[in-house]
Amino acid sequence: MSRPTDRPSDPHDRDEAIRALAEAHAGTDDPRALAMVETMIATALRLSRDGSDLGELKLVSSSLKELRYAYRTFRPWKDAPKLSIFGSARTPEDHPDYEAAREFGRLMGEAGWMSITGAGDGIMKAGHEGPGQERSFGLRIRLPFETTANDVIARDPKLVNFRYFFTRKVMFVTNSAAIVALPGGFGTMDELFEALTLIQTGKSSPMPVVLLEGEGGTYWPRWLAFIREELLDNGWISPADLSLIEIATDPRDARDRILRFYRNYHSSRYVGDRFVIRLRRAPDAAELASLAEEFGHLAKDGRFETGGPFAGETVATELPRLHFKSRRRDFGSLRRLIDRINELPMPDAS
């Protein structure tokens, strides 16, 4: 079969055709966004030219469609604070863990937060019952033995169905400002360790990871003992990495730990090689010197600075910044820095 004459015959023609397609149909005139759309189109074409089989093309195509649909679902609530709740689908409704998850979700809903769970029964259903359907998202994974979502979220437009675990976990982490885990099995451990790994390596924004269980439970103390004895004592993690984990005594304590994390800290991002922390109140000169003395090892030159937003920043531009030339490592110590920032005196809200 002869090749159609209007098909680009060389890389330059192909790039021009992709650029024209993106400009005509991407729905944006932001040059950065257009460049990314062009890259995605070009990557899809390269996959085919590389000789990818149908299974590989299906995986990439389905993954992209899942992510696109999920991001569209979350977009209307982009500015609402959200947290992910992990835990077993097998937890019965009369179990202390179920009651703790439901009460925690209720408290966070009252604080203005929305809850994301895996949409199944057990802890996931409890995490929806607490805040109610209006403040809940469900990320359901299609499994042969779990055919429906729980009855709180089943008919809600904020329910998203996934074929792949990895795309589902992307949505848990990228849409959350906190992670709360209750006792569970392999799936719960997978989700918890995924979140911890992303935060530990700087692939995710800093956020609190709080471990919660019902009254009288021993799951998390025994889990933490294993982490200390087998991971920390053998050198597989650093002492600062334990700062990424908090064990709550009860649902109210779990709520308070999350809200405390955002007492002064607002959010953060990289601008070039600088790590920029958005704050509700910047440290004064003495406080800045104290922070630099304790945490200067996080900066290439040991220096911390304060100021306003950097060029190109669009988030919370009214807030002051603390920034430094980041070594992009030791994110457990970064968490300790955030904790110290949150301990600074804040102006009287009145």
C-alpha positions in Angstrom: 0.0 0.0 0.0 1.4 3.4 -1.0 1.9 6.0 1.7 -0.6 9.0 1.5 1.1 11.9 -0.1 -0.2 14.4 2.6 1.6 12.5 5.4 4.7 14.3 6.7 7.8 12.7 5.0 10.5 14.0 7.3 10.9 15.0 11.0 10.6 18.7 10.2 7.3 18.2 8.4 6.1 15.9 11.1 6.9 18.5 13.8 5.1 21.2 11.9 2.0 19.0 11.5 2.0 18.3 15.2 2.4 22.0 16.1 -0.5 22.9 13.8 -2.7 20.2 15.3 -1.9 21.3 18.8 -2.5 25.0 18.0 -5.8 24.2 16.4 -7.3 21.7 18.9 -5.5 22.0 22.3 -7.8 24.8 23.5 -5.0 26.9 25.0 -2.6 29.6 23.7 -0.2 29.1 26.7 3.1 28.3 24.9 4.3 26.1 27.7 1.1 24.1 27.7 1.2 23.8 23.9 4.8 22.5 24.0 3.7 19.8 26.4 0.7 18.8 24.2 3.1 18.6 21.2 5.4 16.4 23.2 2.6 14.0 24.1 1.5 13.7 20.5 5.1 13.2 19.3 5.6 10.5 22.1 2.5 8.6 21.0 3.8 8.5 17.4 7.3 7.4 18.5 5.7 4.6 20.5 4.2 3.2 17.3 7.4 3.8 15.3 9.4 2.0 18.0 7.5 -1.2 17.3 5.3 -1.2 20.4 2.9 -4.1 20.3 -0.9 -3.7 20.9 -0.6 -4.5 24.6 1.9 -1.8 25.2 -0.1 0.8 23.2 -3.2 -0.2 25.0 -1.6 0.3 28.4 -0.2 3.8 27.6 -3.5 4.8 25.9 -5.7 3.6 28.7 -3.4 5.2 31.4 -3.5 8.6 29.7 -7.3 8.4 29.3 -7.7 7.4 33.0 -5.5 10.3 34.2 -7.2 12.8 31.9 -10.7 11.8 33.1 -9.7 11.8 36.8 -8.1 15.2 36.6 -11.2 16.6 34.9 -13.3 15.1 37.8 -11.2 16.8 40.4 -10.8 20.2 38.7 -14.0 21.9 40.0 -12.8 21.3 43.5 -9.1 22.2 42.8 -8.9 24.8 45.5 -10.6 22.7 48.3 -8.1 21.1 50.7 -8.3 17.3 50.3 -6.8 14.3 52.1 -6.5 10.6 51.2 -7.6 7.9 53.7 -6.1 4.4 53.3 -7.3 1.3 55.1 -8.8 -2.2 54.7 -12.0 -2.9 52.7 -12.6 -5.8 55.1 -13.0 -3.8 58.3 -16.5 -4.4 59.7 -18.8 -1.5 60.6 -18.7 -2.3 64.3 -14.9 -2.3 64.5 -13.1 0.5 66.5 -11.0 1.3 63.3 -14.2 1.9 61.3 -15.6 4.2 64.0 -12.2 6.1 64.2 -12.2 6.6 60.4 -15.8 7.8 60.3 -15.2 10.2 63.2 -12.0 11.5 61.7 -13.7 12.1 58.3 -16.5 14.0 60.1 -14.0 16.2 61.9 -12.1 17.0 58.8 -15.3 17.8 56.9 -16.2 20.2 59.6 -12.8 21.8 59.2 -13.5 22.3 55.4 -11.6 19.4 54.0 -12.7 16.8 51.5 -11.9 13.1 51.8 -10.6 10.8 49.0 -10.8 7.0 49.5 -10.7 3.9 47.3 -14.5 3.8 47.2 -14.8 0.3 48.6 -16.3 -0.9 51.8 -14.7 -1.0 55.3 -12.4 1.9 56.1 -13.1 3.5 52.7 -16.8 3.6 53.3 -16.2 5.0 56.8 -14.0 7.7 55.3 -17.0 8.7 53.2 -19.7 8.5 55.8 -17.8 10.9 58.1 -17.7 14.0 55.9 -20.7 12.9 53.8 -21.1 12.4 50.0 -20.7 16.1 49.2 -17.2 16.2 50.7 -16.1 12.8 49.3 -14.2 11.5 46.3 -14.0 7.8 45.4 -11.2 6.2 43.4 -12.4 2.7 42.6 -10.2 0.0 41.2 -11.8 -2.6 39.0 -11.3 -6.0 40.6 -13.1 -9.3 39.9 -14.2 -9.6 43.6 -15.2 -6.0 44.1 -17.9 -5.1 41.5 -19.4 -2.0 43.0 -18.4 1.1 45.0 -19.8 1.7 48.5 -23.3 3.0 48.7 -22.2 6.5 49.9 -20.2 7.3 46.7 -21.6 4.8 44.1 -23.8 7.3 42.2 -21.8 10.4 42.8 -20.1 12.2 39.9 -16.9 12.4 42.1 -16.4 8.6 41.7 -13.7 7.6 39.2 -13.1 4.1 38.0 -9.5 2.8 37.3 -8.1 -0.2 35.5 -4.6 0.4 36.8 -3.4 0.7 40.4 -0.5 3.0 39.4 -2.8 5.7 37.8 -5.1 5.5 40.9 -2.1 6.1 43.2 -1.0 9.1 41.2 -4.4 10.6 41.8 -4.4 9.9 45.5 -1.1 11.7 46.0 -1.3 14.5 43.5 -4.7 15.6 44.8 -4.0 15.3 48.5 -2.5 17.7 51.1 -2.4 15.0 53.7 -2.4 11.2 54.0 -4.1 9.2 56.8 -3.7 5.5 57.0 -5.7 3.0 59.1 -4.9 -0.7 59.6 -5.1 -2.8 56.4 -3.5 -5.4 54.3 -1.2 -5.5 51.2 -3.1 -2.7 49.4 -3.0 -0.3 52.4 0.7 -1.0 52.9 1.3 -0.4 49.2 -0.5 2.9 49.2 1.2 4.1 52.4 4.7 3.1 51.4 4.2 4.7 47.9 3.2 8.0 49.6 6.1 7.8 52.0 8.6 7.0 49.2 7.4 9.9 47.1 7.7 12.4 50.0 11.1 10.9 51.2 12.6 11.4 47.7 11.1 14.8 47.0 8.9 13.5 44.2 5.8 14.7 46.1 5.2 17.9 47.9 5.7 17.8 51.7 2.6 16.7 53.5 1.6 15.1 56.8 1.3 11.3 56.9 -0.7 10.4 60.0 -1.3 6.8 61.2 -4.7 6.3 63.0 -6.5 3.3 64.5 -9.4 2.6 66.9 -9.2 2.6 70.7 -7.0 -0.2 72.0 -5.3 -1.0 68.7 -1.7 -2.2 68.5 -1.3 -2.2 64.7 0.7 1.0 64.3 3.0 0.7 67.4 4.0 -2.8 66.2 4.4 -1.5 62.6 6.6 1.3 63.8 8.7 -1.1 65.9 9.4 -3.1 62.8 10.3 0.1 60.9 12.8 1.1 63.7 14.3 -2.4 64.2 14.6 -3.6 60.6 14.8 -0.4 58.5 16.4 2.2 60.8 18.7 0.0 62.8 20.0 -1.6 59.5 20.6 1.8 57.9 18.0 1.4 55.2 16.4 4.7 56.2 17.8 7.7 58.1 16.6 8.9 61.5 15.2 12.0 59.9 12.9 9.8 57.7 10.9 8.9 60.8 9.9 12.6 60.9 7.7 11.8 57.9 5.4 9.6 60.0 3.1 10.5 62.9 0.9 8.2 65.0 -2.3 9.8 66.3 -3.9 8.9 69.6 -7.4 9.4 68.3 -9.4 11.0 65.5 -9.2 14.5 67.1 -5.5 14.2 67.5 -5.2 13.1 63.8 -7.2 16.2 62.7 -5.1 18.5 64.9 -1.8 17.1 63.5 -2.9 17.9 59.9 -4.2 21.4 60.7 -1.0 22.1 62.7 1.1 21.2 59.6 -0.6 24.1 57.8 -0.6 26.5 60.7 2.1 28.7 59.1 3.3 26.6 56.2 1.0 27.0 53.1 2.7 25.2 50.2 6.0 25.0 48.4 7.6 24.6 44.9 10.9 24.7 43.1 12.0 27.8 41.2 15.1 26.8 39.4 17.4 25.4 42.1 15.6 27.2 44.9 13.1 25.6 47.2 10.4 28.1 47.9 8.2 27.8 50.9 5.0 29.9 51.0 4.3 31.1 54.6 1.4 32.9 56.4 4.1 34.7 58.4 7.7 35.1 57.5 10.4 34.6 60.2 12.1 37.8 61.5 15.8 38.2 61.3 16.6 36.4 64.5 14.2 33.5 63.7 15.7 33.2 60.2 19.2 33.0 61.6 18.1 30.3 64.1 16.5 28.3 61.2 19.6 28.6 59.1 21.8 27.5 62.0 19.7 24.3 62.6 18.8 23.5 59.0 21.5 25.1 56.9 22.6 21.7 55.7 19.6 21.7 53.4 20.9 24.6 51.4 23.9 24.5 49.1 25.4 27.6 50.6 23.8 27.3 54.1 21.8 30.4 53.6 18.0 31.0 54.0 16.3 34.1 52.6 12.9 35.6 52.7 11.0 37.7 50.2 8.0 37.9 47.9 6.8 35.7 45.1 9.2 34.8 42.3 8.5 35.7 38.6 6.0 33.2 37.2 4.5 32.2 40.5 0.7 32.4 40.5 -0.2 30.6 43.8 -0.8 32.6 47.0 1.1 35.6 45.6 0.1 37.7 48.6 2.1 35.4 51.0 5.8 35.9 52.0 8.4 33.3 51.0 11.3 31.5 52.7 13.7 30.1 50.1 17.1 28.5 49.7 19.3 26.8 47.1 18.2 23.2 47.7 20.4 20.2 47.7 17.3 18.2 46.8 17.9 15.6 49.5 17.2 14.9 53.2 13.5 15.5 53.0 13.0 14.1 56.5 15.0 17.1 57.7 12.9 19.3 55.4 9.8 18.1 57.3 11.5 19.0 60.6 12.1 22.5 59.1 8.4 22.9 58.3 7.5 21.7 61.8 9.9 24.4 63.2 8.3 27.0 61.0 4.9 26.1 62.3 6.1 26.6 65.9 6.9 30.3 65.2 4.5 32.7 67.0 1.6 33.7 64.8 -0.3 37.0 65.0 -3.5 37.0 67.0 -6.3 36.0 64.6 -8.6 38.5 66.1 
